[in-house]
């Protein structure tokens, strides 16, 4: 840059005009203020520096100006020319008009509503899980406790499974959970484990299943030849049991997740939106910076909200199906069995098949209840996609198991 041009650069346009051009170009590139600042060479406070530059409050040095221009894909000369030649049209395109602000606020409002709907989805999930527990799982564990000598599933039933990784892992997870349920109900949960006859409700049952799964873990893995996807399915089954037990220990189930969603996302966005509305009455530049923060926060968790909005209603539908259909089938079977203790050997083949089908349904229910909502909320990028894919496959496999029996 020549001395003459440098003088033109210093005097031919205002800092506000330069900021407007930088803001417009940054948006065209799809960059946040933080990203542009880092690429331009700013260190700590990179986003703040770009915000001040765009608001006409910062005169960048030559090195930083060159860094900004380079990050925007133009030369410093071109940047200076655009700033010097700024007119009403460029001002309108670079700064948010009242209409564009309205559109941005409308988008943020829609995001707030999506997250409030997610909160309602989670509440419905908790209610459906409670109904499925009450109408099927707890009742079945109590009935099973009256059947002496019921057999545990053989670990040899875990054969090799072919298919896409997420599908295979989901199938292994449900099969391993079935082994845990069967072992718990048969009183084979291992040394010091609770016998099926001493279950004291949902949490006690889940803990007994976890013990049953843990005590047979080595045999289960050995029977599947140590396949990595079997190991993944086994680990997922153990983790799902922990999630299911943790959810049962708190009032309202996943209340901590509801608090996380409502506090960090819905309430937070609503507060920022209120602030933005107040700012609008003062300065459009300040409002633009405020909206930028809200939009960045919304973009950061959009994929998580999308994943949960997809998965949670699907899980809720499955749990509702269990409560209604499995609950009714269990009631009919209980009436046929009658009161008092029964021995396995005294059951006819139809009753034995019904018992085994309820074991399968119970395992599928625990797999659904064990979907890790908190992990789906916190995960990002590739990890989120892996969590989402496995959860979706587990829900699909669980639904297939359940509908094959009731």
C-alpha positions in Angstrom: 0.0 0.0 0.0 1.5 3.4 -1.0 1.8 6.3 1.3 -0.7 8.3 -0.8 -3.2 5.4 -0.7 -2.6 5.0 3.0 -3.5 8.6 3.5 -6.7 8.0 1.4 -7.4 5.0 3.5 -7.2 7.1 6.7 -9.3 10.0 5.4 -11.7 8.9 2.7 -14.3 7.1 4.7 -15.4 6.7 8.3 -14.8 3.8 10.6 -18.5 3.2 10.5 -18.4 2.7 6.7 -15.4 0.2 7.1 -17.3 -1.7 9.8 -20.4 -1.9 7.6 -18.4 -3.4 4.7 -16.6 -5.9 7.0 -19.9 -6.9 8.5 -21.6 -7.5 5.1 -18.6 -9.5 3.8 -18.4 -11.6 6.9 -22.0 -12.5 6.7 -21.6 -13.5 3.0 -18.7 -15.8 4.1 -20.9 -17.3 6.8 -18.4 -16.5 9.5 -19.1 -15.5 13.1 -17.3 -12.5 14.6 -15.1 -14.9 16.6 -14.1 -16.9 13.6 -13.2 -13.8 11.6 -11.2 -12.4 14.5 -9.2 -15.6 14.9 -8.5 -15.9 11.1 -7.5 -12.2 11.1 -4.8 -12.8 13.7 -6.6 -11.5 16.8 -5.9 -13.6 19.9 -7.8 -13.2 23.1 -11.1 -11.3 22.6 -11.1 -11.9 18.8 -14.9 -11.8 18.6 -15.0 -8.6 20.7 -12.4 -6.9 18.5 -14.4 -7.7 15.3 -17.6 -6.5 17.0 -15.9 -3.2 17.8 -14.6 -2.9 14.3 -18.0 -3.5 12.7 -19.6 -1.0 15.1 -17.0 1.7 14.0 -15.3 1.7 17.4 -12.0 0.2 16.4 -9.3 1.4 13.9 -7.3 -1.7 13.1 -3.6 -1.5 12.5 -2.1 -2.4 9.1 -1.3 -6.0 10.0 -4.8 -6.6 11.5 -6.5 -4.9 8.6 -4.6 -7.1 6.1 -5.6 -10.1 8.2 -9.2 -9.1 8.1 -9.1 -8.5 4.3 -7.4 -11.8 3.7 -9.9 -13.7 5.9 -12.7 -12.1 3.9 -11.1 -13.1 0.6 -10.2 -9.6 -0.8 -7.2 -7.3 -0.7 -6.8 -4.3 1.6 -7.1 -2.0 -1.5 -10.4 -3.6 -2.4 -11.6 -3.3 1.2 -10.6 0.4 1.3 -12.3 1.1 -2.1 -15.6 -0.6 -0.9 -15.5 1.4 2.3 -14.7 4.7 0.5 -17.4 4.1 -2.1 -20.1 3.2 0.4 -23.5 4.7 -0.4 -27.0 4.3 0.8 -27.4 0.9 -0.9 -24.3 -0.6 0.6 -25.3 0.9 4.0 -28.7 -0.9 3.7 -27.0 -4.2 2.8 -24.3 -4.0 5.4 -26.5 -2.9 8.4 -29.6 -4.7 9.5 -32.8 -2.8 8.5 -35.9 -2.8 10.7 -37.3 -5.5 8.4 -34.2 -7.7 8.6 -34.2 -7.4 12.4 -37.8 -8.5 12.5 -37.0 -11.5 10.4 -34.0 -12.4 12.7 -36.1 -12.0 15.8 -38.9 -14.2 14.2 -36.3 -16.9 13.5 -35.1 -16.8 17.1 -38.7 -16.9 18.3 -39.3 -20.0 16.3 -36.2 -21.6 17.9 -37.5 -20.7 21.3 -40.8 -22.4 20.5 -39.0 -25.5 19.2 -37.1 -25.8 22.5 -40.3 -25.3 24.5 -41.8 -28.1 22.4 -38.8 -30.3 23.3 -39.5 -29.6 26.9 -43.1 -30.8 26.4 -41.8 -33.8 24.6 -39.5 -34.7 27.5 -42.4 -34.3 29.9 -44.5 -36.7 27.8 -41.6 -39.2 27.7 -41.4 -39.2 31.5 -45.1 -39.7 31.9 -45.1 -42.6 29.3 -42.2 -44.2 31.0 -44.0 -44.0 34.4 -47.1 -45.6 32.9 -45.2 -48.4 31.2 -43.4 -49.1 34.5 -46.6 -49.2 36.5 -48.8 -51.1 34.0 -46.3 -53.6 32.8 -42.7 -53.8 34.1 -43.3 -53.7 37.8 -46.4 -55.9 37.5 -44.5 -58.4 35.5 -41.6 -58.6 37.9 -44.1 -59.2 40.7 -45.8 -62.0 38.8 -42.5 -63.6 37.8 -41.5 -63.6 41.4 -44.4 -66.1 42.0 -43.0 -68.5 39.5 -40.5 -70.8 41.0 -37.7 -72.4 39.0 -38.0 -70.1 36.0 -35.0 -70.6 33.7 -32.5 -67.9 32.9 -31.7 -67.4 29.2 -28.6 -69.2 28.1 -25.6 -67.1 27.2 -25.2 -69.3 24.2 -28.2 -67.6 22.6 -26.0 -64.6 21.8 -24.9 -65.7 18.3 -22.9 -63.6 15.8 -25.0 -60.9 14.1 -24.3 -59.4 10.7 -25.2 -56.0 9.4 -24.4 -52.3 9.6 -22.5 -51.4 12.8 -25.2 -49.3 14.5 -27.9 -51.9 13.8 -25.7 -54.8 15.1 -24.7 -52.9 18.2 -28.4 -52.1 18.9 -29.4 -55.8 18.5 -26.6 -56.9 20.8 -27.6 -54.3 23.4 -31.2 -55.6 23.5 -30.1 -59.2 23.6 -27.7 -58.6 26.4 -30.4 -56.7 28.3 -32.7 -59.7 27.8 -30.1 -61.9 29.4 -29.9 -59.5 32.4 -33.7 -59.5 32.8 -33.9 -63.2 32.6 -31.1 -63.7 35.1 -32.7 -61.3 37.5 -36.1 -62.9 37.3 -34.6 -66.3 37.8 -32.7 -65.2 40.9 -29.4 -65.7 39.1 -28.1 -62.2 39.4 -24.9 -63.4 41.1 -23.5 -63.5 44.6 -25.1 -60.9 46.9 -27.6 -59.9 44.2 -31.3 -59.3 45.0 -33.5 -62.3 44.3 -36.4 -61.7 42.0 -38.8 -62.2 44.9 -37.4 -59.2 46.8 -37.9 -56.5 44.1 -39.2 -53.3 45.7 -40.2 -51.5 42.6 -38.8 -50.2 39.3 -35.4 -49.1 40.6 -34.8 -52.3 42.5 -35.7 -54.3 39.4 -33.3 -52.3 37.2 -30.5 -52.7 39.6 -31.1 -56.5 39.7 -31.0 -56.6 35.9 -27.7 -54.7 36.0 -26.3 -57.2 38.4 -27.6 -60.1 36.3 -25.9 -58.6 33.3 -22.6 -57.9 35.0 -22.3 -61.3 36.6 -22.7 -63.0 33.2 -20.7 -60.4 31.2 -17.6 -62.5 30.7 -19.7 -65.5 29.4 -21.7 -63.2 27.2 -18.6 -61.7 25.6 -17.0 -65.1 25.3 -20.0 -66.6 23.6 -19.9 -63.8 21.0 -16.2 -64.5 20.2 -15.2 -61.1 21.6 -16.5 -59.2 18.5 -16.0 -55.5 18.9 -19.7 -54.8 18.1 -20.8 -57.3 20.7 -18.6 -55.5 23.2 -20.1 -52.2 22.1 -23.6 -53.7 22.5 -22.7 -55.1 26.0 -21.3 -51.7 27.1 -24.4 -49.9 25.7 -26.6 -52.3 27.6 -24.8 -51.7 30.9 -24.8 -47.9 30.3 -28.6 -47.9 29.4 -29.3 -49.7 32.7 -27.3 -47.1 34.5 -29.3 -44.3 32.8 -32.6 -46.0 33.5 -31.7 -46.5 37.2 -30.5 -42.9 37.5 -33.7 -41.5 35.9 -35.8 -43.6 38.4 -34.1 -42.1 41.4 -35.2 -38.5 40.7 -38.7 -37.1 40.9 -40.0 -36.7 37.4 -37.5 -39.0 35.9 -35.2 -36.9 33.7 -36.1 -33.7 35.5 -32.4 -32.7 35.4 -32.5 -32.8 31.6 -35.7 -30.7 31.5 -34.0 -28.2 33.7 -30.9 -28.2 31.4 -33.0 -27.6 28.3 -35.3 -25.0 29.8 -32.6 -23.1 31.7 -29.8 -23.0 29.2 -31.8 -22.8 26.0 -35.4 -21.7 26.3 -35.1 -19.3 29.2 -31.7 -18.1 28.1 -32.9 -17.3 24.6 -36.1 -15.6 25.9 -34.0 -13.4 28.2 -31.6 -12.5 25.4 -34.6 -11.8 23.1 -36.1 -9.4 25.7 -32.8 -7.6 25.9 -32.6 -7.4 22.1 -36.1 -5.9 22.0 -35.0 -3.2 24.4 -31.8 -2.6 22.5 -33.8 -2.1 19.3 -35.3 1.0 20.7 -31.8 2.5 21.2 -29.2 1.5 18.6 -29.4 -0.9 15.7 -25.7 -1.6 16.0 -26.0 -2.8 19.6 -29.1 -4.8 18.6 -27.2 -6.5 15.8 -24.4 -7.5 18.2 -27.0 -8.9 20.7 -28.8 -10.8 18.0 -25.5 -12.3 16.8 -25.0 -13.8 20.3 -28.4 -15.3 20.3 -28.1 -16.7 16.8 -24.7 -18.2 17.6 -26.1 -19.9 20.7 -29.1 -21.2 18.7 -26.8 -22.6 16.0 -24.6 -24.3 18.6 -27.4 -26.5 19.9 -29.6 -26.8 16.8 -28.4 -30.2 15.9 -29.0 -31.4 19.5 -32.5 -30.1 19.5 -33.2 -31.7 16.1 -31.9 -35.1 17.3 -34.0 -35.0 20.5 -37.1 -33.8 18.7 -36.7 -36.8 16.4 -35.9 -39.4 19.1 -37.9 -38.5 22.2 -41.4 -38.7 20.6 -40.4 -42.1 19.0 -39.4 -43.4 22.5 -42.6 -42.0 24.0 -44.7 -43.7 21.4 -43.0 -47.1 22.2 -43.5 -46.7 25.9 -47.1 -45.8 25.5 -47.6 -48.9 23.3 -46.1 -51.0 26.1 -48.3 -49.5 28.7 -51.5 -50.2 26.7 -50.9 -53.4 24.8 -48.3 -55.2 26.9 -50.2 -54.1 30.0 -53.4 -55.6 28.7 -51.7 -58.8 27.6 -50.1 -59.1 31.0 -53.4 -58.7 32.7 -55.0 -61.4 30.7 -52.1 -63.8 31.4 -52.2 -63.0 35.2 -55.9 -63.9 35.3 -55.1 -67.2 33.6 -52.3 -68.0 36.0 -54.4 -67.3 39.1 -53.1 -66.4 42.6 -50.4 -68.0 44.6 -47.0 -69.5 43.8 -46.5 -71.5 40.6 -43.7 -73.8 39.6 -42.2 -73.4 36.1 -42.6 -77.1 35.4 -46.4 -76.8 36.1 -46.9 -74.2 33.4 -48.1 -75.3 30.0 -46.2 -74.5 26.9 -48.4 -71.5 26.0 -47.8 -69.9 29.5 -44.0 -70.5 29.2 -43.9 -68.9 25.8 -45.9 -65.9 27.2 -43.5 -65.6 30.1 -40.5 -65.5 27.6 -42.3 -63.0 25.4 -42.7 -60.7 28.5 -39.0 -61.1 29.3 -38.3 -59.8 25.7 -40.7 -56.9 26.1 -39.2 -55.9 29.5 -35.7 -55.9 28.0 -36.9 -53.7 25.1 -38.6 -51.4 27.5 -35.4 -50.9 29.6 -33.5 -50.2 26.4 -35.9 -47.5 25.5 -35.9 -46.0 29.0 -32.1 -46.1 28.9 -31.7 -43.8 25.9 -29.2 -41.2 27.2 -31.0 -37.9 26.7 -28.3 -36.0 28.6 -25.6 -37.4 26.3 -27.6 -36.5 23.2 -28.0 -32.9 24.6 -24.3 -32.5 25.3 -22.7 -34.2 22.3 -21.4 -32.3 19.3 -20.7 -33.0 15.6 -19.5 -36.6 14.9 -20.2 -37.8 18.5 -23.7 -36.5 18.3 -24.3 -38.3 15.0 -23.0 -41.6 16.5 -25.2 -41.2 19.6 -28.2 -40.3 17.5 -27.7 -43.2 15.1 -27.4 -45.8 17.9 -30.4 -44.4 19.8 -32.5 -44.5 16.6 -31.5 -48.1 15.9 -32.2 -49.2 19.5 -35.6 -47.6 19.3 -36.3 -49.4 16.0 -35.1 -52.8 17.3 -37.1 -52.4 20.6 -40.2 -51.6 18.7 -39.8 -54.6 16.4 -39.3 -56.9 19.5 -42.4 -55.5 21.3 -44.7 -55.6 18.3 -43.7 -59.1 17.5 -45.2 -60.2 20.9 -48.2 -57.9 21.5 
